Amino acid sequence: MSGQTLVWISGASAGIGAALAANLPWPDCRVVDLSRRGGGSAEHFPVDLADPTQWHRVERHFADELAGFDGERVVFVHNAGTVVPIGPAGEVDAAAYTQSVLLNSAAPQVLGRAFLAATAGLACEKHLVMLTSGAAKKPYAGWSAYNAGKAAVDHWVRTVGLEPNGVRVVAVAPGVVDTAMQGEIRKVDEQAFPSVERFRELSRTGGLSTPEEAAAGIWALLDRELPSGSVVDLRDL
């Protein structure tokens, strides 16, 4: 195992997560997808990250895989998230809204803490990358659970980056990327999401980046001299 890089990516079955798994920047690399569906290029660890009763399985998986690890680096990219349900907070489906809050706000913090704990005894290079969004700073009516979840991710990263954990913890907003999520957003009517036309216009005018471009930008961050706790937007780099 010496010299190996071990990478976990949540939500690596599609979109940016799949592109991250398919375009790894290291030659000797093992990558594990934490998701419900699987089906991408990575090993699949099946888990529903919107279900809090399953989070302990990921924590145990981290600990088991890292026991005795003597490779060069370990990386966890938390990419999983959802923008649905879209609509006014008091009108959307309650169960779907609860799942969104759990996946977008709670899961990143709980799984991030589990990764920090599992890597505490390792002397290798350690990275924790959380995907965030410009929506963490700019509120969009109809996206309350998503907006708040990404804001929580940003501040968690800033806070944990101040702590002596030996892990470089960063949050990165990839910009507006041409994924299935964007397709779903464009289908929503203006009453549920008043800003929908902006996203339709970006699609019409070629304003979306590809998942592969986003993945390249995210992996390139690990070669930059970014301090732990940094919150960055690929569009600003």
N, C-alpha and C positions, 0 to 999 in steps of 0.2 A: 504493500500500500504506500510505501515511501515515495514521495514526489507527486502523489495523486492530489487532485482537487475534487472535493465533494461539494456538490451544489444541490440545494433544494429550491424549487420554484413552485409557489402556490398558483394554481390556475394555469398550468402549462399545457393544457389540452387544446387551447385555441388562442387566437389573437396575439397580443404582445408576449404572453407567457410561452406560447408555442415557439414564437420567433426567438425568444431568449434561449430556449432549450436547444433549438436547431442551429444556433450560431454562437456556440461557446468559444471564448477566446483562448482556451488552454488545451493543449494536446492530450494530456492524460487526465481525463475528466469523467467522473460519474455524476449523472444528474437524475434527480428524483422529482417527479411531479406529484404535488399534493393537490388532489382534486377529486371530484365525484366521477367524472367521465373517463379520464385518461384518453388514450388513443393517439397521443403524440409520439415524439421520438424518445422521450424519457422513460425511465422506470416509473411505474405507477404505484403510488401509495393511496388507495381509495379512502377518501374522507370527505364528509360534508362539513365545510368550515363555517357554515351558518348554524350548525347544531352544536351548542356548547358542551353537550354530553360526549362529543367526539374529540374535543381538543386535547384531552389527556392522552389519547392515542398518539397524537403527533409529538407531544412532550416525551413520551416513552420511546418513540421511534428515534427522535433526536439523540436521546441518552444512549440507547442501544447501539446506534450506528457510530457514535463518537467514542464509545468506550475503547480505549487502546488505539485510537486513530493516530497515525504517525505521518500523515500526508503533509503536503505543502500549504494548503489553504482550505478553509471551509467557508461557504457562502450560503446565505438564505435570502432569496428575493421574494418578498411578499407582494404578489401581483393580484391575487384574487380580490374581487370586489364586484359590486353591482350598482347600477343606477336606477333599477326598478324597485318598487313601483314609482312611477312618475305622476305627479299631481299634487294638489294641495294636501298638506299633512293631515288635515281633519277629514279628508274625503277618501283617501286611498284605503285599500284593504289592510286591516289591522295586522293579520298574520304575516303578510308579505312585508309590511313596514317593519315589524319586529325582526324578521329575518335579515332585512337590509341593515338595520342598526347593529345587529350582532356581527354580521359579516364585515361591515365597513368600519365600525368603531371598536368593538370589543376584541374580535379575533386578531387583528394586528398586534394589539398590546399583549394579549395572552400568549400568542405564539412567539412574538418577539422576546418576551421574558423567558419563555422556555428555551429558545435558542441561546440566549445569554447564559442561562444556567448550565446548559449542556456543554457549552464551549469553555466554561470558566477554567478548567484545568489544562487547556491546550496551549502550547507555546507557538503554534503556527499562525499564519496570517488569517485573520477572521473579519468577515464583512457581513453586515446586515443591511439590506437595501429594501426600503419600503416605497411602493409606488403611491404617489399622491397626485394632485390635480390642481390646476388653477382655480377650480371650484372651492378649494380650501380657503381662498382669500376673497373670491368674488361670489356672492350669493346669487343663486338662480332660483326663482320661484318654481316650485314643483320638484326640486331636488333636495329637500331638506335633509333626509337621511344620508344622502351621498355627500352633500356639502359638509355636514357636521362630522361625518366619518373621516373625510380627508383632513379636515382641520384638526381632529384628534390625532391622526397619524403624525402630522407635522409637529405638533407640540410634544408628543411622546418622544419623537426623534430628538428634538432640541433638548429635552430634559435628560434622556438617557445618555445623550452625547456628552453630558457634563460629568457622568459617573465613571469611576475607574474600573471598567469591565474588560478592557483589552480588545474590544471589538470596534471597528469603524462602522458607525451607524449613520446612514444618510437616508433622506427622502428625496425622491426625484419625480417631478412631473414631466411626462413624456410629450406633452402637447396634445393636439387633437389628432388621433390616429385612426386610420381606416379599418375598424374592427366591426364585428357583429354588433357590439354595443352601440356604435355610432349609427348603424342601420336601424336599430330599434328606436333610438332617439329621434331620428328623422321622420318616423312614422307617427309620432305622437301629435295630437292636435294642439293648437295654440292655447286653448283653455286650460289644458293640463300643464303645458310647458310654454309660457309666453315667448321664450327666447329661441324656439325651435327653428325659426327662419334663419337665424345666424348659422346654425349647423348645416342646414340644407344648402345655404350659399357657399359655405366652405367646401362642401362636396362637389357642387357644380363648378366651382372655380379652381379646383385642384389644390385646395388649401389644407388637405389632409396628408399627413406623413404615413408611410407604410409601417406595418409592425416590424419589418426587418430594419428600417431606419431607426425606429425607436429602440430596438434591441441593441443595435450597434452603439447608439448614444449612451445607453444605460451601462453596457459593459465598459465603454471607454472611461466612464467616471472612476472606475476602480484604479486606473492609472494616473488619475489626477491627485494633486496634493490637497484634497478636501479634508478639513478637520471633521472629526466625529461630531454629529449633531447638525450637520449642514442640511439645509432644505433648498434644493435647486430645481430650476426649470430648464429642460434641454434647449428651449427656445432662446434662453438668455446666454448660452455658452458659445 
